């Protein structure tokens, strides 16, 4: 199941203009104009950040249409670090 999830999310992100990082296959980047959105896939979670709240919100809405997702809002801890 984890491999199937990764394949599905990878296909979705690439189809929506994200580029997989050649050095870290869990890191995706989308640039539009001077704005950027970064997605990190970690097991069955996504960390989304970027310079454009508008692009991030649009991306989250798109993901919610395709996947059953929970938005946990702003992240305060990652891998035990604040």
PyMOL commands that set and color helices and strands:
alter all, ss='L'
color gray80, all
select helices_A, chain A and resi 2-15+53-66
alter helices_A, ss='H'
color red, helices_A
select strands_A, chain A and resi 19-20+27-32+35-42+45-50
alter strands_A, ss='S'
color yellow, strands_A
deselect
rebuild
show_as cartoon
